[in-house]
């Protein structure tokens, strides 16, 4: 088992390039408020020995993905990292197109406590790309970059039910890395979500992600590049009730998702 938590043995997958995976983990060490990190920080966050970290940071500097400050022994992300994000422009385009519809969904409904969000799957999580948050004093605080569990949230289940089987198989392999019991639970949730979506046209999450949060979600298809997004509406359970979400917001949510899926 690799220190990063992934089985990277050659016998497991002969095509898996461990050095590449470790280099990408170094870049992922940077968090929202991190401007610079040291080799010790990288070692602590990845579990890799400092000697390995030193070789990885040296290589990433040579490739212009990191910039070193040799005076203090720190590293920062360089502009070269932006090149890795160019393929994400399609996702940003979807985000920009969705913002108006998301705002209307939040403002035109009867409940001022609801929040609307657009997200995309990454391994066993959903990452929010866009949010329209309630302006109430007490509300569900989410922002771009917020991460939700893929299998235990309405938005995650909505993404899964529209994801092609081949991609689902890969997602379940990510779940397997967290243990056989987690994979079994994930597959059960997936089958239940498919049945619910077939019956209702949306997926529910009433206290599944967090006990104090209710939400419903639908998939959004990007016909141009095949990406699957999730669009949800929800809020604190004491203000946003399942009955209102299903009887009032569900039809509106499905209509917005259908419109976004057709805008190419």
Buried (B, 14 or more C-beta within 10 A) or exposed (E): EBBBEBEBEEEEEEEBEBEEEBBBBBBEBBEEEEEBBBBEBBBBBBEBEEEBBEBBBEBBBEEEBBBBEEEEEBBBBBEBBEEEEEEEEBBEBBBEBBBEBBEBBBEEBEBEBBBBBBBBBEEBBBBBBBBBBBEBEEBBEBEEEBBBBBBBBBBBBBBBBBBEEEEBEEBBEBBBBBEEEBBEBBBEBBEEBBEBBEEBBBBBBBEBBBEEBBBBBBBBBBEEEEBBBBBBBBBBBEBBBBEBBBEBBBEBBBEBBBEBBEBE
